[in-house]
C-alpha cells in the first residue's frame, strides 16, 4: 500500500510540475472566486491558516488579508515547481512556504485555526490519511475549506467526463469521508461557478 501511495505522490508531482509555469495563464479569471471563498472561511485577524496544496499561491493574498499582519499564513505544496511559481508571481511575501506532503505535515498538533484547500481533495493519495492529518494540525472547531473555482458538473464537462456517484467530492461521499477523519461538514455548495465545502474540526 505504501508503495502505491508513493507512486501516486510521484504522479501528482509530475502532473503539476510540468504544468506549473503556465498554470495561472490557463485559468486567469479565477482570482475573484478565490477571494470570495476565503471570505466564507470565517478567518479572524491573528489567525494561523494553511493553504494546503497551495499551487501557484492564488489564495495566499486573500488569506493574508483575512488574518492581517499579526496572523500567520502557511503555504504547503508537494511540487517544487509550483512553489517556484509562487515566488515568480510575487506572492511569497504573503506566506511562509514549505515543500510537504499534506498527509505528512511538519507541524505540531492543533497549531492551525483553519486550512484552505483548492482542488485538494481529489489529488490526495489516500484521501483519508490526508484529511486525518489536516484534522491533527487544526484546533477543535477550526475550519477546513475545500474549494474549486468551478463546480463538479462544469469540471467534469471541461475534462470530457461524466459525473459519477463515487466522485469523492459528491456531498454524500465527502460527508462520510470527513466524518471518518475528524471533521463535520457544515455547508456544501456545488454550482457551475463554484464548489465550496466547509467543515469543522470535531473535538478530540
N, C-alpha and C positions, 0 to 999 in steps of 0.2 A: 504493500500500500504506500509506504513512504517513497518508494522508488517512483510510483505512478504520480504522486503529488509533485515530486521533484521535476519529473518530465513536464507536468502541467505548468509549473512555475517557469521553466525554461521556455515553453511555448508562449506564455503570456509575455515574457520579457522580449522574446524575438518579435512577436506581433507588434508590440508598441514601440520597440526600439527602432524598427525600420520605418515607422510612420511618424515618429516624434517631430521631426523637423518641419513637416507640413501639416501637423495636426490642427493648429489654430487657423490656418488658411482654409482647411476643409470645412470648418464649422465656425465661420466668422461672426455669426449673428447670435451666438448662444449667451453672450455676456449678461444681458438683462435677465435671462431665465435663471442664471446662477445667482445673481443679486437678489432676485425675488425669493428664491428657495432659501438662501441663507437667512433672509429676514424672518422666515417662518420657524426657524430652529429655536428661537427664544433665547439667544445668547445675550449676556449682560456684560457691561464694562467690567474688566478684570478677570473674566472667564479664561479658561485654558481649553483650546479646541484643537483637534487633529483633523486635517484633511487627509483621509486615508486613501491612498491611490491618487495622489494629487495631480498626476499628469503634468500638464504644462502650467498648472497653477492658476487656472481661471477663477477658482473660488477664493483664492488667497486674499486679494484686496478687499473683497466684501467681508470675509471673516475677520480681517484686521480691523476694519471699520466698526464691526459689531462689538468686538471686545475692547476696543480702544487701545491707547498707548500703554496702559497698565496691564492689559491682558497678554496672553501668550498664544501664538498661532504656530502649530507644527505642521509640516508637510512631509509626508512619507510616500515613497513610491518604490516599486520593485525594479524600475527601469532607469539606468543611469542617463540614458539619452533624454528621457522626459525631464529629469531634474536639471539637465543642462539647458533645456528649453525654458524652464522657469527663470533661470539666470539670464538667458538671452533676451527674454521678454521683459526683464527688469522687475520681475515680481518677487525676487529673492529677498528684497529688503523688507517684505511684509511678514516673513515667516522664518522659522528655523527649519531647514531642510535636512532630511536624512534618508539614506537608502535602506529600505527594510521591507521584509515580507509582512504583510498585515497580520498573518497568522502567528508571527513571532516578533512582537514589537519589543524594542529595548527600553521599555517604560515600566515604572512601578505600578502596583495595583491602585485603582481608584484615583489616579492623578489627573484625569480629564473631566471637564464638565460636559463635553459633547464631542461627537465625531460626525464629520460630514463626509459622505462617500458618493462621489459622482460616477455613475457607471460601474460601481464597485462589485456589487453582489454577484453579478453574472460572470465575473472574472476571478472570483475567489476559488483557488484549488481546494476542494473540500470545504464548501461554504460554512458548514457547522463549526469547524475549527477556527475559521476567520472571525465569525460572529461571536464565538465564545471568547476569543482573545480580545476583541473590542469591548466586550462586556467586562472583562477582567480589568481593563485600564480606565473604565468610566465609573464615576462615583454612583451610588444608588440615586435613582431618579434623574440621573443625567440623560442626555438625549443622543439618539442616533438618527441621522437623516440620510436616507438612501434616495438619490436623485438621478434623474436623467432629463436632459432638456427636451426630449420628445417622449410621448407615451409608448406603451408596448405595441400597439397596433401600427403606429407610424414607423417605429423602429423595425418591426417585422417586415413591413412593406418596403422600407429602404433596403433591406437585405434580401428581398425576394423570398421571404419565408411566410409560413402560416403561423398564427398564434396557436399554441397548444396548452392543454390544461396543466402539463407538467413543467411549464415555464416557471423558473424559480422566482420570478418577480410577480407572478399572479398572486392576488391577495390571499386566497386560502392557503396556498403553499408557503408563502412568505410568513404569514401569521403563525403557522405551525412551527416553521423553522426558527423564527425569532423567539417564540415561547420556550423552545427546547434549549436555547442558548443564553437565556438570562434576560430577555427583552419582552416588553409588551407593546404590541402595535397600537399606536394612539390614533393615527389618522392615515388615510390612504387616498391618494389622488392619481388617477391614470387617465389623462386627457391627451388629445392629439399633440398639444404643445407643451406637455409637462407630465413627468412622473415623479411623485414625491411620497415616500413612505416615512413617517415619523414614528419612532419607537422610544420607549422609556426604559432605562435600566432598572430591573427589579431589585428589591432589597436582597442582600446577600444572606 
